[in-house]
């Protein structure tokens, strides 16, 4: 971990055997960070493997063997209801920095935001770029998976293990090690139908949190309990 922390940069590449920079990353390293030949750049494939390289003439030359980091603890997931403006982007960014494995955005019954399918797809693509940038900033080696925007909560929890699933609620119980997935609703709260989909509720620290704050806090608690 120390080598990644102290490297001049950390980037995601398609192949660790022959690491090549994406055009945007090459521009960032040369024009923004102004790296000089010989500086260390660590690279990752986003699925737990990484290695050190040397930056030479705009290219990356491997200088260490590939390291594979075992996953510590179970996969952690946060589902959050869509909110206005750039708040969802902030949620995705911070959950990636924290190390949450999966993020699932969904349209809640009381969500003010009502995107059409085209906008939802564009936003999902944007958020995936944000996770990539956040992984590089945080020097992580596992890329958070951002699901497509789900049409409702029922669709969002399909395939999620019910045993570790909980709804965030001010009157809920303690978020302990048995919880692996937390669902955070919109500013207006969950509808009666949505509450009926998930049996367990957990509370978050503080008073009544903003939706985006609640999603980030839920992610932080999950990581704290399992990592």
N, C-alpha and C positions, 0 to 999 in steps of 0.2 A: 504493500500500500504506500509506503514512503516514497518509492521511486515514482509512482504516478503523481503523488502530491507535489513532488519537487521538480517534475518535468516542466519544460517550457510550455508544453501544450499537451492535450489529450484529445484524440480524434477517433471517430468510428470509421472503420474500413471494411470493405467486402471480404478481403482475404488477409489473414495474418501472415501467410507464407510469402505473399508478394503484395505488401501494403501499398496502396495507391491513394492519393488524396482526391477527393471530390473537388470540382472547380471552386465551389464556394469556400471550402476548407483551405484550399491552396491560397486563395486570395486573402483569407483571414490571417493565415500564418505569415505570409510574406508582406502584406500591406498594412495590416492592423497591428499584429504582434511584432512585426519586423524581425522575425527570427533570422539568426545568422548561421552560417554553416557550422556544423559540429554540435548544435544544441540538441538536447534530448527531447524527443516527442514519444509519448506512449500511445499505443493504438489498441483498440478493442474491437471485437466482432459483435459486441452487444449481447452476447449470450453466455457471458462468464469467462471468456478467455481474453488475454492481453499479452503484450510484449513491449519491450523498449526498442526504439529506433533512433537513428541519428539523422538529422535534417541536413541534406547535402544537395545543393543546386536545385532546391525546390522539390526534391524527392526524399523518400524515407528508406533508410538502409537499416535492416534489422541488426540489433546489437545484443540481443538476449534471447534465450529460448522462450517458447510460448508457455505462459502460466495459465492454468485452469483453476479458477476459484470455485470451490464447492458452494452450493446454495446453503445458506444458514437459515433454517426454519422453513415453514410452509409458504406457499404463494399467497400474497396479500392483495386484496382488491378493495377499491373504493368506487362506489357508484354515486354519481351526483346529478341532481336535477339541473337542467339548463337555467342559466341566469343571464341577465342583460350585459351588453358591452363586452369588454375584454376579460371579465371576471373568470369565465371558464378556462381561458388560456393561462391565467395565473394559477388556477387550481392544478391544471395539468403540469405546469412547470414545477411547482413546489412539490407535488406528489412524486414526480420523477426524482427531484433532488433528494427527497427523503428515502427513496428506495422502494416505493410501492410498486408491485409487479404489474398490476392490471388496473386500468381506469375505464369505467363504463359510463358515459354520459347518457341521459335519458330525458324524455319529455314527461314531466309530471303533470297530473291533472290540473294542478294550480300554477304551473309554470306560466309566466307572462310571455316568455319567448316562444314564438311559433314559427320556426324556420320551415321552408319548403325543403324537399329532398335535395335539390341542387345546392342550396346554401349549407345544409347539414353535411353534405359530402365535402364541400370546400373547407369547411371548418375542421372536419376530421383530419383532412390532409394537412392543414396548417398545424393542428395540435401534434401530429406525428413529427413534424419538423421541429416543433418546440421541444418535444421529449428528447430528440437527438441532441439539440443544443444544450439542454439541461444536463444530459448525461455527460457530455464533454466538459461542461463547467464544473460538475460535481466530481469528476474523475471516477465515475462508476464504471462497471463492466457489464451491467445488465440493463438493457433498454426496456423501459416501461411500455407495455402494450396498451394502446388506446383503441378501444372498440369503436365501431360506427355508432352514431347517435341512435339510440333505441326509441321506438315510438311510444313506449309506456313502460311502467315499472315491471309489469308481468313479463314482457319480452326481455327486459334488462336482466332479470334474475334467472331466466331460463338457462339451465346448465350450471348454475352456481350451486355449490353444495349447501343444502339447507342447514346442516349441522353447525356450520361456522358462520351463519348469516345473521345479521342483526340490523335493526332500524335505529337510526339516531333519534333520540327523543329526550327532552329535558327531564322527564319523569322515569326514564329507563334505569336499568340496573348497571352494574359495573362492567366495563369493557375489560375482560380478562383474557387469558391465553387461549380460551376456547373459541374466541371470536377471530375469524380470519377475513371476513368481508363486512364492511359497514356501508349502509345506504343512507345518503344525506339528501333531504328534500329541499324544495324551493323556499323562498322567504315566507310564503303563505302556509307552509306546512303540508303534510300529507292529507289526502282525502281519506274518508272512512274505508273506501274500497282498497286503497293502497295499504293502509294499516292492516287490513285483514289478510294481506298476502304474506306477511312475515310475522311469525309468532313472537320473536324475541326483540326487545328494545334495550338500548344502552344509552347512557347519558355521557355528555362531553363536559369537560371543565368549563367554568365560567358561567355567565348568565345566558341570555338568549343570544346566540351567535348569528352573525350574518351567514348566509348559505355558503359562500366561498370560504369563509373562515372555518366553518364547521367541517367542511370537506378536508381542509388541510390539517386541522386538529385531529380528525379521525385517522388520517394517514399517519400522523406522528405517533399517535397512541398505538396503532397496530404495529408499527416498526419497533417501538419501545418494548412492546410485550413479546415480540418474537425474534428480534435480532440480537 
